[in-house]
Amino acid sequence: MCADTGNTEKKKLPVGIESFEEIRKENFYFVDKTTMIRDLLQQWGKVNLFTRPRRFGKSLNMSMLKAFLELDCDRSLFEGLEISKETDLCEKYMGQFPVISISLKGTGASDFETARALMCSVIGNEALRFLFLLDSDRLSEQEKEMYRKLVNVAPDSPDNFDMSDDVLMRSLRTLSELLQRHFEKKTIILIDEYDVPLAKANEEGYYERMTILIRNLFEQALKTNDSLYFAVLTGCLRVAKESIFTGLNNPKILSITTVRFDEYFGFTDAEVRKMLKYYNLDHKYDTVKEWYDGYRFGNVDVYCPWDVISYVDDLTDDPDIPPKDYWSNTSSNDVVRHFIEKVGDGLTKSEIEMLVAGETVTKEIHEELTYNRLYDSIDNIWSVLFMTGYLTQRGKSDGNRIQLTIPNREIRKIFIGQIMAMFKAQTGRDGETLNAFCNALKSGNADEAERLFGAYLGRTVSIRDTFVRKPTKENFYHGILLGILGFKGDWFVRSNQESGEGYSDILIRIENEDIGIIIEVKYAENGDYDSVCKSALEQIRKKDYTARLEEEGCRIIYSYAIACQRKKCRVMVEMTEMD
């Protein structure tokens, strides 16, 4: 999978690099997935669609396929890799085909005209790789004119390719026919991220127009195209056949539930262990596993490769850097927001609580959807969460009914973030109760503060105690309190974070008054609220948390201990009055 680990100079980590050729030529670390080429060539269908969540290596695998199959390929790129052991297969297929390779990843836009122009640019630039067709003695003048229409740029904008609708919709088919005529070999078509323009079109309101364009483009290129040897497409979702694959003869769908090819997208546990050993980071294995493992494709458990590579890269600079959320920062998390918003509309708080607690929820999953119906129902959203990697499968499925769970701590953090955002939005509409809670804190009324905070806990999603560790639970309640306290514009609220996880306290100074408030939040692991509160008050005294507020001129300081478990709490208070 990589060079001899005895080398003193380690290989670079390919953060954000999706070019197989660049990774191999520039001495980047490479996790060897080349046996995917063997399996695909031995079991391919005419049209093969791989669906996986984002950042699981789809684009790199497509680049690898192109590098292997394309005429006059650089065979040295595969030296020492697993596929090179398949000598007969390499002799038969390696470097034997004209390959058309496009990515629709960058074709999303705020309006249809711009998206269409971007698609023309992607296809036009790919066609430019074959300028030799204009000099081919195997093409007629009429066929060369067809090619010119693919690479013709608009006179008023030389950066834009000028294609009419009929030229654009036939473009991939035309290019494959011309390449076959020139090389006398059938063509392979690779289309990466095929569904990105559909997703963006749905967000921006031109979905129907984009659907028509994609449907015609694909039908022309992939249906009854005698110049096509086979095609491979990748995407996040398996878009319903009647949407854009109408009339296609049984494309081979290779989704996250398919056993075949299950190990080729994502890193296996053995691959992650090998990478960590190579970079002398074996001691980080448990952390990497907790944060970035947990996905199940087919029958294989895998890590998110983007996360593992990004974290290992950070660790090579700072061995003490804590893990963080790399995956969600590459895209929005709208699907989780839509999911949380469905509480009370087909979704129960208990289901979210079970997921956040590391438990499973069994749901019927529909893998074929259309983008304009993704959020129509909670049933569809369950399916989208599963197919896009926010949820994964556990145990055996019963037909379409699958046991779903949050895969790891990184994704759990995303869910909790959206839960907190929902809570803050709700509290913002509840000014009277918020004011009453803050007044209770300000006056030292622990019983009233306990009653009102308990009422808030009863209305939100709680962190249960079957999975996450105690400091994480305390963070959750701490976050709820900060959301409530943020309501008071004239309260100066500070949150002091300890090293690692957990928070020491919340300090509040009420502007224009001599009142300060300290809050210590604890999780009552065994339901012993009183002893937990007393311990928290003792911590405040022992660590002299009041000193800072005293220095700032607070003459009355209320020290609160708040012990929480699920949807219950206990509040105790001590008052310190300066002379």
N, C-alpha and C positions, 0 to 999 in steps of 0.2 A: 504493500500500500504506500510505502514511502521509502526513501533511501535509507541506507545503513544508519542506525541510531548512534553509531559510534562517531559520526562526524562531529567535529567541534562546532562548526557553524550550522545552526539549525535552518531548516527550510522556512521560508516565509509563509504566513497564513493567508489564504486567499479570501480576505474579507471583501465581499461585494464583487468578486471576479467570477464571471459566468462563462468565460471563454476557456474551453478545454485546451486549446493550443497555447494560450498565454500561460496557463497554469503549468503546463508541461515544459514549455520553453524557458520560463523565467524562474524555475526552481521553487515553485510553491508546493506546499504539502498537498498531496492528492490522496483521497480515499478511493480506492480502486473499485469502481462499479462497472468495469468494462464487460463483465460476463453478461450484463444486460443485453449487449449487442448480440451475443450468441443466442440467448433465449428469444430475442425478438426475431432474428432471422430464421430460427427453427420453428417458430410458432406464430408468425405474423399473419394478420388478416389484411385485406385490401386497405382498410382504413382503421387505424388504431388510435384510440383516445385514452390518454392517461390523465386522470383527475387526482390532484393532490392539493393540499393547502399551500399557500404562498411560502416561499423560502425553504422548500424541501428539495431543491436540486433539480427541478424540472428543466430550467434553461441550460444548466451545465450538461445534463444528460443529452439534451437535443444538440448542443454544440459538439459533444462527444460523438454522437451518431453521424453528424455531418462530416467531422474530421476523419472518420473511419470509412465512410461509404463513398465520398466524393472522388471523382476521377483525379488521378495524379495526386492523391493525398500524400502527406508526409508520414511515411511508415515509421519513422524514428520516434514519433510521438507515443507509439504504443509498445515500444521496446521495454521489456521487463514487466509489463502488465499482464493480467490474467488472460486477456483475450489472445495475446500472442502465442499462448500454448495451444490454441485451436488452429493448428497449421492448415488443415484442409479448408476450414471455413474462411480463414484469412485469404487463402489463395483464390477462393471462389468469389468472395464478396468485397474484399478490401480494395478501395479505390476503383470500383467498377461501374459507378453510376453518376450521371449528371444529377445534381441535387439542388433543388430550390428550397431555400431556408429563409423563413421570415418570422419575425416576432411582432405580434400585435400589442405588445405591452405598452408601447408609447403612443397608441392611437386614440386614447381617450381624450375627449375635449368637451368644452362647455356647450358646444352647438354642433349640429350635424355637419354643416359645411366644413368646419375646421377638422372634424374627425375624418370626414371623407378625404380631405386634402392630405391629412397625415397618412391615411391608408395608401393613397396614390404614391406618396413619397416612399413608404416602406417597400412597396412592390416595385416601384420604378428604380429605386437604388439597387434592389436585388437583381433586376433585369440588366442594370448597367455592368454587372460582373461578367456578362456574356456578350460584350460588344463585338467579339470575334464573329458573331452570327452575321454581321453585316458583310463580312468578307467570305462567308461560306459558299463554296461552289455546289453545296447540296440543297441550298434554299433558292427558291424562285424569287424574282423581284417582288411579287405580290406578298410572299411570306416575309421578306425583309421589310416591306412596308408595314406589315403587322407588327414587327418588332419595333420599328421606329415609333409607332404610336405608344408603345410601352415606355419609352425613354424620352419622349418629347416633353420639353419643359415649356411652361407658359412664358411667352415673350415679355410680359410685363412683370414677371416674378420668376427669375431664373432658379430660385430655390424650390419652386413647386412644379410637380409633374402635371401636365395637362392631359387628362384622360376623360373621354366621354363615359357615360354610364355603361354603355355596352362594352367598351374597351376594358374598363375597370372590372366589370363582373366576369369577363372572360379572360382576364389577364393571366392568372395562374395556369389555366388550361392552355392558353396560347403559348406561353413560355415553355410549358412542358412539351407541347407538340413540336415546337421549333427545335428544342434541344434533342428530342428523339430523332428528328429528321437529320440533324447535323451529326450526331454521334452514333446513330443507328442503335441506340440503347434506350430502354424505357427509363423514365425519370422517377426519382423519389422526391416527395414533397413533405417538408417539415414545417409545421405551423405552431409556434410557441405562443402560449397565453391567448388562445383563440377567443376566449370569452371576455377579455378586458374591455373591448369597445362596447359590448352589450351591457356590461355592468355600468360603465360610465354613462351610456345613453339612457339607461333606466334612471340614473340619478338626476340627469339633466333634462329629461322630458322629451327625448326624441327616439325612444326605444323602437317604435314600429318602423321608422325609416331605416334605422340601423339593422334591424332584423331582416328586412327585405334585402338590403345590400349584402349582408353576410350570407344569407340563404342562397342568393344567386351566385355569389363568388364560390361558395363551397360546392354547390350542385354542379357547376361547370367544371370545377377542378377535380372533384372526387367521385362523381357519378358518371358511369359509362365513358370514362376518359381512357381511351386505348393507349395513350402514351404514359399512363401512370403505372409504375411497378408496385409501389405501395406508398401510403402516407401515414405520418405520425402527427398527432395533435396533442397538445397539453393544455390544461386549464384548471381552474379551481373547482368549477361546478360542471356537472353533467347536464347540460342544457337539454330540455325535452326535445325528442326527435322531431316532433311535429313543428317545433319552433324554427330550427335552421337546418336540420338534417333530413328534411322531407325527401322521401324517395331514395335515400341512400340505402344500399343493400347491406343491412345488418353490420354496421360498424362494430368493431370489437372494443367494448368498453372495459377498461382496466382501472377500476376505481379503488378507493381506500378499503373496500370490503373484499376485493379480489385477492385470492391467494397468489396467483401468478404475478410475478414481478414485485412481490411485496417488500423485498429487502433492498430494492434499488433506489428508493427515495427516502432519505433520512439515514442517520447513522445507527448501526446496531451497537449493542453494548460492547461487543468485542472491538469494534472499530474505535469507539470512544476511549476504551481502556488503552488501546495501542497509541492513540494520539496523545493522551495524557502522559503515558510513559515516555514517549519520544521527547516531550517538552519538560520532562522531570516534574510533572504535576500530578503524580499518582495520588498524593494526599488530598487532592481536590475532587476525587471521584464522587464521593457521597454528595457533595454540594452540587456538582454538575448533574448528577442523576436526579436529585430532588427538584431542581429547578427546570431542567430541560428535557427529561425523559418522559415516558408515559404514553406516547402515541402508539396506537396499534393499527397497522395496515395489514390486512389479510390475517396471517398467523404470526406476524413478526412485530415485536416491540421495538420502537425506534425513538431516537432523539431528534430534535429539530437541528439540522446541521448549521443553519445560520446562527443560532444561539451558541452552540458549542464552539464554533470557530471564532465568533466575536468575543466570547468570554475568555477562551484560551489566549487569544491575541492580547486582550487587556491584561491577563495574568502575566504574560511575558514581560510587560512593562512594570506592573505593580503586583507583586505576589500576594499582597494583602487586600486587593480590591474585592469588595463583596459582589455577589452576582446581581444582575439587574435585568430589567425587561428590555430585551433587544427586539424581540419579534413584533410586538404590537406597535413599536415606534416606526415600523416600515409601512404602516397603513393605518387607516382609521379603524375604530372598533365599533362601528355603527350597529353591527348585527347584535352585539351584546347589549347595547343601549336599547335597541328595539325589543330585545328579549325581556329586559328588566321592566320596561314600560308596560309589558303585557300582564303584570301582576294584577290579579282580579279580573282579567279578561282571558280566561283559559289557562292561566298560570298561577299557581299558588306560591305563597312565600315559603311554604314547607319544602317545595321542590327545589327552590334556589338554595335554601338552607342545607338540604341534603347534598347538593352538588358542592357547595363551598366546604362542607364538612368532609369531603372525600368519599362520599357514598355514591351509589348508582341510582339512576332513574330510568326505568324501562319505557321506551317510546317507539312508536311506529315511524320508521324513516322512509322517506320517498326520495330516491336519488335523482329522479328526473324532475326538474323544475324549470320555470321560465323566470327571468330576472324581474319582470313586472309583476310577479305574484309572490315574491320571496317573503314579504311581510304581511301577506293577506290574512294569515291565521297563525296561531301559536304552533300548530302542527308543522307548518312550513318552516318556521323559525328554528324549531328543534332540528329539522333536517339540515338547514343551512349551517347551524352551529357545528353539527357533526362533520359535514363535508369540508368546512373551512378550517377545522382544527381547533376550535374552541372547546369542543367536546370530543371524546374518543370512546371506543367501545371496550367493554370488559366482559369476559365470559363469552359464552356461545349465544349467537343470535337465534331467534325463533322466527324464521321467515324475515319479514321486514321489521319485526320488533327487536330492538337492540338495547342492551344495557349501556347507558351513557354515563360518563363521568368526566370531570375536569382532569386533564392529563397530568398537570404538574403545578408547581408553585408559581411559576411565571404567569400562567393563564389564570390561576386562582386570584392573583393580584389584580388582573384586569377586571375580573368579575367584581371583586370587592370595591375597586375604584368606581365602577359604574353604579354599584349599590349606594356608595357614599354620595355620588353625584345626584342620584335620585332623592336620597334623604335630604340633602341640602336644598334641592328645589322644593321639596315639600315643606321644610321648615320655614323657607322664605315666605310661604303663604299662610303661616300660622303665627302671626305676630302677637296676638293676645296671650297665647299660652307661653310663647317664648319669653315675653316680657315678665310673665308671672314667675317663670323658672329663674330668670336672672335676678328678679327682686328677692326671691327666696334666698339665693346665694348671698346677695348683698346684705341681707338682714340677719344672716346666720340661722335661718329656719331650715334645719336639716330635714325635718319630717316632710315639709312641703316640697323641698327640692327632690327628695326621694320619690314622692308620689308623682310629680310631674315628669321626672326623668324616666321612671318606670313606665309611664304612659307612652313616652316616645319609643322606648324599647319595644313595647308591645305592638307598635305600628310599623316597625321596620323589620328588615331581615336580620336575623341574629347569626353570630358565629357559634356554631355548635362545637362540641369538644371531642369529636371522634377522629379528627385528623390533625388539625393545626396545633402548633405548640403554644404554650401559655403566653409568651411575649406577643405572638401574633394576635391572639384574642384581645389582649390588653390594648394593642394598637387600634383595633377595631372600635372599641368603646371610647378610646381617646379621640379617634377621628369623629365620632358622633358628637362628643362634647364640643370639639372645636367648631363643628358645623353649627351647633346651637349658639355658642358664644360669639361667633362671627356676626350674629344678628345685632349686637350692641355696638353701634358705631363709636361711642365715646368710651369703650373699654379697650385698654391696651392689653392684648392677649399675646403671651409668648409660650412657645412649646419648646422645652429643652430636651433634646434627644441624646440618649446615652450612646456609647459605642456599641455597635452591633444592633440588635433589635430591642424594642421596648422603649418607653419614655419615662423619664424620671418624674416629671410633674408638668402642671400648667400653672403659670403665674399670670395674675391679672392685676392691673392697677386701674382703678376707676378714675378717669380724668376729672380734675376740678374738685375732687373729694379726697379725704385722707384714708380711704378704704382700699385694702389689698386683699386678694383671694389667692389661696394655693389649693390646687386640686391634685391629689395623688390617686391614680386609677389602678385598681388591681382586679385580677380575675379570681373569683372564688372557686378554685378547682374542685373542692369537695362540698361546696354549698355552705361552708362555715363563714357566713358573711361577717358576723361580729368580730371574730378573731382576725380576719383579714383586714377589716377596717382599723382595728386597734393596732395591728402591725404597721399599717400604712401611716397612721398618726405618729407612731413611734419613729418611723423613718423620717418623717418631716422634722420632728424635733431633733433627732440624732444628727441629721445632715444640715440642720440649721437653715432650712429653706426660707425662713422668714427674714433672714439677714438682708437679702437684696431689697425686699420691699421696705424694710425699715430704713435702709440707706436712701431710698427714693422718697421718703417722707410720709409713708403710710403710718397712721397712728392706730388704726384698727385693722387687724389682719385675721381673716377667717381661714383656718386650715381644714380642708375637707378631705376625707377619705371616702372613696366611692368604690365599693366592691360589686362586681357584676358577674352574673352567670346566665347565659342565654338571655331571657327576656325579663330577668329579675335583677334588682339592685338593692343595696343598703347604703345609706349615707350617714356619716358621722362628722361632727364638726367640733373644733376647738377654737376659741377666740383668744387672741393676744392683743392687749391694749397697752400702748406706749404711754409712759408718764408725760 
